[in-house]
Amino acid sequence: MTRNEELFLRAQKTIPGGVNSPVRAFRSVGGAPRFFARGAGPRVWDADGKEYIDYVGSWGPLILGHADADTVRAVQEAAMKGLSFGAPTEAEVELAELLVQRVPSMEMVRLVSSGTEATMSAIRLARGFTGRDAIIKFEGCYHGHGDSLLVKAGSGLLTFGNPSSAGVPADLAQHTLVLDYNDAQGLRDAFAKHGKTTACVIVEPVAGNMNLIAPKPEFLAAMRELCTQHGAVLIFDEVMTGFRVGPGSAQGLYGITPDLSTFGKVVGGGMPLGAFGGRRDIMEKIAPLGPVYQAGTLSGNPLSVAAGLVTLKKVAAPGFYDALTAKTKTLVDGLAAAAKKRGVKFSAQSVGGMFGVYFAATPPTSYAEIMASDKEAFNRFFHAMLDGGFYLAPSAFEAGFVSAAHSDADIAATIAAADAIFAAG
């Protein structure tokens, strides 16, 4: 029995499922999860000492790679001054100023401790600002585990949703309308029927939680137009895409201005940190200025803020995103070419430093299309790559991530390994 297997058996005695977040359990792909002991640059080492080139990067935050020296140094220096104060610090003001500077749609921002907390708070704020209860989300988009968001589509067209998790009251789920991602006409129909009661639309501008699904330009444009027309708040969930797909995040990449945005992952540099912000008139409804209550004892934690500041400053270097985008495209183009050469039904695409691989003829554009891809083929590919020392997300429904630390040689080795797997059938 390997050390990873021993740890997994041990963990299941005291931790539900042996993991502290469900996808880590490898339930989708089978086998025992890898317990990581350390990371450096683009690489991680598991409890058995096996080395992997990592394309998960803590699910996106590690855009500079593991244990970036400047980031680690900043966290160490902050820790020496105190782990937490529960009081304001100058560094959190600096981070807020930097976020507002980098994201033109944000006039004010509130720091929190996670992406889930950011999206929950943004939805509460949208409801408080509009005085409405209903929200619109999209099938396959994940916005954290808030009760209003763990909702699946209703049984008929334009019906409100049903709970997708035990513990979510049906009375709460009935205020969430779940639509098809990338369906602009469906969104128009929903607003025609429910526009007067809709508080907000929340969307991953580039979906990353049903694998990578790129938005159709008309989809995002229709969303902005309809929210403006009906007085609803448009929330871009940029927890994953924020500073990952470009210097202005997804909203900068696609030229759409949301009313509120949520951030996490990259803005914390690998430490637990989230943020939500937007128009001043909306943000001024948050306590202590307004009636919408939101609080967090560890919000703006100095260690997380220190890591976030270093990361955001480093990714602002000239050419950073051009290089990251090119590197990621080289990876997906190489994988797709290798599959085509071997006659394997496979496709891949990327947006900035995010990518998706699919055992489907063309990159999916919706939840239904991604669900129709060959999940078993992905699982076989995942384990073959894992055995070869390449760590991909352990699910066919998760995006992958490239970091600035990945070298051309790392990318070439990954493509070569995939080609060998495709050739073997």
ZIVEN-V921926 format. One record per residue. N is the residue number from 1. RES is the residue in three letters. SS is DSSP state (~ for helix, > for strand, _ for the rest). PSI is psi in degrees with one decimal (NA if undefined). NEAR is the number of other C-alpha atoms within 10 Angstrom. Layout:
n: [N | N]
res: [RES | RES]
ss: [SS | SS]
psi: [PSI | PSI]
near: [NEAR | NEAR]
//
This chain:
n: [1 | 2 | 3 | 4 | 5 | 6 | 7 | 8 | 9 | 10 | 11 | 12 | 13 | 14 | 15 | 16 | 17 | 18 | 19 | 20 | 21 | 22 | 23 | 24 | 25 | 26 | 27 | 28 | 29 | 30 | 31 | 32 | 33 | 34 | 35 | 36 | 37 | 38 | 39 | 40 | 41 | 42 | 43 | 44 | 45 | 46 | 47 | 48 | 49 | 50 | 51 | 52 | 53 | 54 | 55 | 56 | 57 | 58 | 59 | 60 | 61 | 62 | 63 | 64 | 65 | 66 | 67 | 68 | 69 | 70 | 71 | 72 | 73 | 74 | 75 | 76 | 77 | 78 | 79 | 80 | 81 | 82 | 83 | 84 | 85 | 86 | 87 | 88 | 89 | 90 | 91 | 92 | 93 | 94 | 95 | 96 | 97 | 98 | 99 | 100 | 101 | 102 | 103 | 104 | 105 | 106 | 107 | 108 | 109 | 110 | 111 | 112 | 113 | 114 | 115 | 116 | 117 | 118 | 119 | 120 | 121 | 122 | 123 | 124 | 125 | 126 | 127 | 128 | 129 | 130 | 131 | 132 | 133 | 134 | 135 | 136 | 137 | 138 | 139 | 140 | 141 | 142 | 143 | 144 | 145 | 146 | 147 | 148 | 149 | 150 | 151 | 152 | 153 | 154 | 155 | 156 | 157 | 158 | 159 | 160 | 161 | 162 | 163 | 164 | 165 | 166 | 167 | 168 | 169 | 170 | 171 | 172 | 173 | 174 | 175 | 176 | 177 | 178 | 179 | 180 | 181 | 182 | 183 | 184 | 185 | 186 | 187 | 188 | 189 | 190 | 191 | 192 | 193 | 194 | 195 | 196 | 197 | 198 | 199 | 200 | 201 | 202 | 203 | 204 | 205 | 206 | 207 | 208 | 209 | 210 | 211 | 212 | 213 | 214 | 215 | 216 | 217 | 218 | 219 | 220 | 221 | 222 | 223 | 224 | 225 | 226 | 227 | 228 | 229 | 230 | 231 | 232 | 233 | 234 | 235 | 236 | 237 | 238 | 239 | 240 | 241 | 242 | 243 | 244 | 245 | 246 | 247 | 248 | 249 | 250 | 251 | 252 | 253 | 254 | 255 | 256 | 257 | 258 | 259 | 260 | 261 | 262 | 263 | 264 | 265 | 266 | 267 | 268 | 269 | 270 | 271 | 272 | 273 | 274 | 275 | 276 | 277 | 278 | 279 | 280 | 281 | 282 | 283 | 284 | 285 | 286 | 287 | 288 | 289 | 290 | 291 | 292 | 293 | 294 | 295 | 296 | 297 | 298 | 299 | 300 | 301 | 302 | 303 | 304 | 305 | 306 | 307 | 308 | 309 | 310 | 311 | 312 | 313 | 314 | 315 | 316 | 317 | 318 | 319 | 320 | 321 | 322 | 323 | 324 | 325 | 326 | 327 | 328 | 329 | 330 | 331 | 332 | 333 | 334 | 335 | 336 | 337 | 338 | 339 | 340 | 341 | 342 | 343 | 344 | 345 | 346 | 347 | 348 | 349 | 350 | 351 | 352 | 353 | 354 | 355 | 356 | 357 | 358 | 359 | 360 | 361 | 362 | 363 | 364 | 365 | 366 | 367 | 368 | 369 | 370 | 371 | 372 | 373 | 374 | 375 | 376 | 377 | 378 | 379 | 380 | 381 | 382 | 383 | 384 | 385 | 386 | 387 | 388 | 389 | 390 | 391 | 392 | 393 | 394 | 395 | 396 | 397 | 398 | 399 | 400 | 401 | 402 | 403 | 404 | 405 | 406 | 407 | 408 | 409 | 410 | 411 | 412 | 413 | 414 | 415 | 416 | 417 | 418 | 419 | 420 | 421 | 422 | 423 | 424 | 425]
res: [MET | THR | ARG | ASN | GLU | GLU | LEU | PHE | LEU | ARG | ALA | GLN | LYS | THR | ILE | PRO | GLY | GLY | VAL | ASN | SER | PRO | VAL | ARG | ALA | PHE | ARG | SER | VAL | GLY | GLY | ALA | PRO | ARG | PHE | PHE | ALA | ARG | GLY | ALA | GLY | PRO | ARG | VAL | TRP | ASP | ALA | ASP | GLY | LYS | GLU | TYR | ILE | ASP | TYR | VAL | GLY | SER | TRP | GLY | PRO | LEU | ILE | LEU | GLY | HIS | ALA | ASP | ALA | ASP | THR | VAL | ARG | ALA | VAL | GLN | GLU | ALA | ALA | MET | LYS | GLY | LEU | SER | PHE | GLY | ALA | PRO | THR | GLU | ALA | GLU | VAL | GLU | LEU | ALA | GLU | LEU | LEU | VAL | GLN | ARG | VAL | PRO | SER | MET | GLU | MET | VAL | ARG | LEU | VAL | SER | SER | GLY | THR | GLU | ALA | THR | MET | SER | ALA | ILE | ARG | LEU | ALA | ARG | GLY | PHE | THR | GLY | ARG | ASP | ALA | ILE | ILE | LYS | PHE | GLU | GLY | CYS | TYR | HIS | GLY | HIS | GLY | ASP | SER | LEU | LEU | VAL | LYS | ALA | GLY | SER | GLY | LEU | LEU | THR | PHE | GLY | ASN | PRO | SER | SER | ALA | GLY | VAL | PRO | ALA | ASP | LEU | ALA | GLN | HIS | THR | LEU | VAL | LEU | ASP | TYR | ASN | ASP | ALA | GLN | GLY | LEU | ARG | ASP | ALA | PHE | ALA | LYS | HIS | GLY | LYS | THR | THR | ALA | CYS | VAL | ILE | VAL | GLU | PRO | VAL | ALA | GLY | ASN | MET | ASN | LEU | ILE | ALA | PRO | LYS | PRO | GLU | PHE | LEU | ALA | ALA | MET | ARG | GLU | LEU | CYS | THR | GLN | HIS | GLY | ALA | VAL | LEU | ILE | PHE | ASP | GLU | VAL | MET | THR | GLY | PHE | ARG | VAL | GLY | PRO | GLY | SER | ALA | GLN | GLY | LEU | TYR | GLY | ILE | THR | PRO | ASP | LEU | SER | THR | PHE | GLY | LYS | VAL | VAL | GLY | GLY | GLY | MET | PRO | LEU | GLY | ALA | PHE | GLY | GLY | ARG | ARG | ASP | ILE | MET | GLU | LYS | ILE | ALA | PRO | LEU | GLY | PRO | VAL | TYR | GLN | ALA | GLY | THR | LEU | SER | GLY | ASN | PRO | LEU | SER | VAL | ALA | ALA | GLY | LEU | VAL | THR | LEU | LYS | LYS | VAL | ALA | ALA | PRO | GLY | PHE | TYR | ASP | ALA | LEU | THR | ALA | LYS | THR | LYS | THR | LEU | VAL | ASP | GLY | LEU | ALA | ALA | ALA | ALA | LYS | LYS | ARG | GLY | VAL | LYS | PHE | SER | ALA | GLN | SER | VAL | GLY | GLY | MET | PHE | GLY | VAL | TYR | PHE | ALA | ALA | THR | PRO | PRO | THR | SER | TYR | ALA | GLU | ILE | MET | ALA | SER | ASP | LYS | GLU | ALA | PHE | ASN | ARG | PHE | PHE | HIS | ALA | MET | LEU | ASP | GLY | GLY | PHE | TYR | LEU | ALA | PRO | SER | ALA | PHE | GLU | ALA | GLY | PHE | VAL | SER | ALA | ALA | HIS | SER | ASP | ALA | ASP | ILE | ALA | ALA | THR | ILE | ALA | ALA | ALA | ASP | ALA | ILE | PHE | ALA | ALA | GLY]
ss: [_ | _ | ~ | ~ | ~ | ~ | ~ | ~ | ~ | ~ | ~ | _ | _ | _ | _ | ~ | ~ | ~ | _ | _ | _ | ~ | ~ | ~ | ~ | _ | _ | _ | _ | _ | _ | _ | _ | _ | _ | > | > | > | > | > | > | _ | > | > | > | > | _ | _ | _ | _ | > | > | > | > | _ | _ | _ | _ | _ | _ | _ | _ | _ | _ | _ | > | _ | _ | ~ | ~ | ~ | ~ | ~ | ~ | ~ | ~ | ~ | ~ | ~ | ~ | ~ | _ | _ | _ | _ | _ | _ | _ | _ | ~ | ~ | ~ | ~ | ~ | ~ | ~ | ~ | ~ | ~ | ~ | ~ | ~ | _ | _ | _ | _ | _ | > | > | > | > | > | _ | _ | ~ | ~ | ~ | ~ | ~ | ~ | ~ | ~ | ~ | ~ | ~ | ~ | ~ | ~ | ~ | ~ | _ | _ | _ | > | > | > | > | > | _ | _ | _ | _ | _ | _ | _ | _ | ~ | ~ | ~ | _ | > | > | _ | _ | _ | _ | _ | _ | _ | > | _ | > | > | _ | _ | _ | _ | _ | _ | ~ | ~ | ~ | ~ | _ | _ | > | > | > | > | _ | _ | _ | _ | ~ | ~ | ~ | ~ | ~ | ~ | ~ | ~ | ~ | ~ | ~ | ~ | ~ | ~ | > | > | > | > | > | > | _ | _ | _ | > | _ | _ | _ | _ | _ | > | _ | _ | _ | ~ | ~ | ~ | ~ | ~ | ~ | ~ | ~ | ~ | ~ | ~ | ~ | ~ | ~ | _ | _ | > | > | > | > | > | > | _ | _ | _ | _ | _ | _ | _ | _ | _ | _ | ~ | ~ | ~ | ~ | ~ | ~ | _ | _ | _ | _ | _ | > | > | > | > | _ | ~ | ~ | ~ | ~ | _ | _ | _ | _ | _ | > | > | > | > | > | _ | ~ | ~ | ~ | ~ | _ | _ | > | _ | _ | _ | _ | _ | > | _ | _ | _ | _ | _ | _ | _ | _ | _ | ~ | ~ | ~ | ~ | ~ | ~ | ~ | ~ | ~ | ~ | ~ | ~ | ~ | _ | _ | _ | _ | _ | ~ | ~ | ~ | ~ | ~ | ~ | ~ | ~ | ~ | ~ | ~ | ~ | ~ | ~ | ~ | ~ | ~ | ~ | ~ | ~ | ~ | ~ | _ | _ | _ | _ | _ | > | > | > | > | > | _ | _ | > | > | > | > | > | _ | _ | _ | _ | _ | _ | _ | _ | ~ | ~ | ~ | ~ | ~ | _ | _ | _ | ~ | ~ | ~ | ~ | ~ | ~ | ~ | ~ | ~ | ~ | ~ | ~ | ~ | _ | _ | > | > | _ | _ | _ | _ | _ | _ | _ | _ | > | > | _ | _ | _ | _ | _ | _ | ~ | ~ | ~ | ~ | ~ | ~ | ~ | ~ | ~ | ~ | ~ | ~ | ~ | ~ | ~ | ~ | ~ | _]
psi: [134.9 | 164.0 | -37.1 | -44.1 | -40.2 | -44.6 | -36.8 | -42.8 | -43.2 | -43.4 | -34.3 | -14.7 | -26.1 | -13.4 | 127.4 | 119.0 | -0.4 | 5.5 | 159.1 | 7.8 | 132.3 | -41.8 | -20.9 | -18.1 | -8.3 | 19.3 | -33.6 | -36.2 | -16.2 | 158.1 | -177.7 | 136.5 | 157.0 | 130.5 | 116.3 | 139.0 | -33.2 | 165.8 | 153.7 | 122.4 | -125.1 | 8.2 | 151.8 | 156.3 | 132.0 | -177.3 | -19.1 | 1.8 | 2.8 | 138.9 | 140.6 | 145.7 | 123.8 | 124.6 | 22.5 | -44.1 | 45.0 | 33.4 | 36.1 | -29.5 | -30.4 | 61.9 | -21.1 | -2.0 | 173.7 | 140.6 | 43.0 | 128.8 | -42.3 | -39.1 | -45.6 | -42.3 | -41.5 | -39.6 | -42.1 | -44.0 | -39.1 | -40.2 | -35.7 | -23.2 | -11.2 | 135.2 | -32.5 | 148.1 | -24.9 | 26.5 | 162.2 | 150.3 | 157.0 | -33.7 | -36.9 | -29.1 | -42.0 | -41.2 | -42.6 | -43.7 | -39.1 | -41.7 | -44.3 | -36.8 | -40.7 | -24.1 | 96.0 | -26.4 | -15.6 | 115.5 | -25.6 | 154.5 | 145.9 | 126.6 | 140.5 | -166.4 | -6.0 | 163.7 | -39.0 | -45.1 | -37.2 | -45.9 | -40.3 | -44.3 | -39.0 | -39.7 | -42.9 | -41.9 | -42.8 | -41.6 | -42.6 | -36.0 | -41.4 | -20.8 | 19.5 | 161.8 | -33.7 | 144.9 | 153.9 | 129.9 | -179.8 | 140.9 | 127.8 | -16.7 | 135.3 | 130.7 | 31.9 | 176.3 | 29.6 | 146.8 | -41.6 | -14.7 | -14.8 | 68.3 | 136.1 | 167.9 | 149.5 | 178.9 | -14.5 | 171.2 | 131.3 | 28.9 | 152.6 | 164.2 | 178.0 | 152.3 | 139.2 | 6.5 | 140.1 | 147.0 | -6.7 | 116.1 | 137.1 | -33.4 | -28.9 | -42.0 | -26.4 | -10.8 | 1.2 | 121.1 | 126.0 | 120.1 | 173.1 | 130.7 | 139.0 | 10.9 | 90.2 | -38.1 | -38.6 | -36.4 | -41.2 | -42.8 | -39.7 | -43.3 | -33.4 | -32.8 | -36.2 | 11.1 | -35.9 | -18.8 | 0.5 | 120.2 | -40.5 | 160.5 | 129.5 | 134.5 | 146.4 | 111.5 | -29.6 | 113.9 | 135.6 | 1.5 | 9.2 | 39.9 | -176.7 | 119.1 | 116.6 | 145.6 | 147.1 | 133.9 | -38.8 | -24.4 | -51.0 | -37.7 | -42.0 | -37.8 | -46.5 | -44.7 | -45.1 | -39.3 | -42.5 | -45.7 | -37.2 | 4.1 | 24.4 | 157.7 | 127.2 | 119.0 | 118.9 | 118.2 | 98.3 | 26.5 | -40.7 | -42.2 | -18.2 | 117.8 | 16.3 | -35.4 | -8.1 | 169.5 | -27.2 | 15.8 | -166.8 | -35.0 | -33.0 | -37.1 | -39.5 | -3.6 | 32.9 | 134.7 | 106.0 | 166.6 | -37.6 | 150.7 | 147.7 | 143.5 | 159.9 | -157.6 | -98.6 | -36.7 | -15.5 | -0.2 | 25.8 | -7.8 | 157.5 | 111.6 | 140.7 | 172.0 | 150.0 | 146.1 | 175.1 | -145.3 | 140.3 | -42.1 | -28.1 | -47.7 | -26.4 | -2.2 | -6.6 | 140.2 | 140.7 | 2.8 | -33.0 | -171.2 | -6.4 | 114.2 | 136.1 | 135.0 | 161.2 | 119.4 | -40.1 | 10.1 | 136.5 | 30.0 | 132.1 | -30.1 | -43.6 | -41.2 | -40.4 | -44.9 | -41.5 | -41.5 | -46.5 | -45.2 | -49.0 | -32.6 | -38.3 | -36.1 | -10.4 | -2.4 | 140.9 | 131.1 | -1.6 | -52.1 | -31.1 | -44.2 | -42.7 | -43.3 | -43.7 | -40.6 | -42.5 | -39.7 | -37.1 | -40.9 | -53.8 | -36.0 | -38.4 | -41.3 | -43.9 | -40.4 | -40.1 | -42.5 | -42.8 | -42.5 | -33.8 | 2.5 | 27.0 | 133.9 | 103.1 | 148.2 | 165.4 | 155.0 | 167.1 | 156.0 | 113.9 | -127.2 | 13.9 | 150.4 | 160.6 | 142.8 | 139.4 | 137.0 | 72.0 | 156.1 | -35.2 | 154.8 | 128.2 | 153.2 | 0.9 | 168.9 | -43.4 | -39.8 | -39.3 | -33.9 | -22.0 | -5.5 | 166.0 | 94.4 | -38.6 | -35.8 | -39.5 | -45.1 | -41.2 | -43.0 | -43.6 | -49.0 | -34.6 | -41.3 | -40.0 | -45.3 | -31.5 | -2.9 | 31.4 | 119.3 | 108.1 | 165.7 | 132.7 | 52.5 | 143.4 | -5.2 | 32.5 | 143.1 | 162.9 | 169.1 | 136.7 | 144.2 | 165.5 | -19.5 | -16.3 | 129.4 | 166.9 | -35.6 | -37.5 | -44.8 | -45.3 | -39.9 | -37.2 | -45.1 | -41.7 | -41.6 | -43.2 | -40.1 | -41.4 | -37.8 | -44.3 | -41.1 | -33.6 | -15.7 | NA]
near: [5 | 10 | 14 | 18 | 17 | 12 | 16 | 20 | 14 | 12 | 15 | 12 | 10 | 10 | 11 | 12 | 16 | 18 | 16 | 11 | 9 | 12 | 15 | 18 | 20 | 16 | 14 | 16 | 21 | 13 | 11 | 17 | 20 | 21 | 16 | 15 | 12 | 14 | 19 | 15 | 21 | 24 | 21 | 22 | 19 | 17 | 17 | 14 | 13 | 13 | 19 | 20 | 25 | 28 | 24 | 21 | 26 | 16 | 18 | 26 | 29 | 28 | 30 | 24 | 25 | 24 | 17 | 20 | 12 | 14 | 20 | 17 | 15 | 18 | 20 | 15 | 12 | 20 | 14 | 9 | 10 | 11 | 15 | 16 | 13 | 13 | 10 | 12 | 14 | 8 | 17 | 21 | 15 | 14 | 21 | 22 | 14 | 14 | 22 | 17 | 13 | 17 | 20 | 15 | 21 | 22 | 20 | 19 | 22 | 21 | 26 | 25 | 21 | 21 | 25 | 23 | 24 | 26 | 30 | 20 | 24 | 30 | 25 | 18 | 26 | 27 | 20 | 19 | 21 | 16 | 12 | 16 | 18 | 24 | 26 | 23 | 26 | 26 | 19 | 25 | 24 | 21 | 25 | 18 | 15 | 16 | 18 | 25 | 30 | 20 | 28 | 21 | 22 | 18 | 10 | 8 | 13 | 18 | 17 | 21 | 26 | 23 | 22 | 15 | 13 | 9 | 9 | 17 | 13 | 16 | 9 | 17 | 23 | 19 | 22 | 28 | 28 | 26 | 24 | 18 | 26 | 22 | 18 | 19 | 13 | 16 | 22 | 16 | 13 | 20 | 21 | 12 | 11 | 18 | 19 | 13 | 18 | 27 | 29 | 30 | 25 | 27 | 23 | 26 | 28 | 25 | 26 | 23 | 18 | 21 | 27 | 27 | 29 | 22 | 18 | 16 | 13 | 13 | 17 | 22 | 15 | 16 | 22 | 20 | 12 | 20 | 21 | 14 | 11 | 17 | 15 | 27 | 27 | 25 | 28 | 27 | 31 | 29 | 29 | 29 | 30 | 27 | 29 | 30 | 24 | 22 | 21 | 20 | 21 | 25 | 24 | 18 | 14 | 16 | 12 | 17 | 21 | 24 | 25 | 29 | 28 | 32 | 29 | 33 | 28 | 29 | 29 | 27 | 29 | 26 | 23 | 24 | 28 | 28 | 30 | 28 | 27 | 25 | 17 | 15 | 12 | 21 | 25 | 17 | 17 | 21 | 12 | 11 | 10 | 14 | 13 | 18 | 14 | 16 | 14 | 11 | 12 | 18 | 24 | 30 | 26 | 24 | 25 | 25 | 30 | 27 | 27 | 29 | 22 | 21 | 24 | 21 | 10 | 15 | 20 | 14 | 10 | 9 | 10 | 14 | 20 | 13 | 14 | 24 | 23 | 14 | 20 | 25 | 21 | 17 | 23 | 20 | 16 | 20 | 26 | 23 | 18 | 22 | 23 | 16 | 12 | 16 | 12 | 17 | 17 | 23 | 21 | 24 | 22 | 25 | 22 | 25 | 26 | 27 | 26 | 24 | 23 | 24 | 23 | 20 | 13 | 14 | 21 | 25 | 17 | 21 | 20 | 13 | 13 | 22 | 15 | 11 | 21 | 15 | 19 | 13 | 16 | 21 | 17 | 15 | 19 | 21 | 18 | 16 | 20 | 18 | 12 | 16 | 19 | 22 | 22 | 22 | 22 | 22 | 21 | 26 | 23 | 21 | 25 | 24 | 26 | 30 | 26 | 20 | 18 | 21 | 14 | 12 | 9 | 17 | 20 | 15 | 15 | 19 | 22 | 15 | 19 | 23 | 21 | 15 | 18 | 20 | 14 | 8 | 12]
//
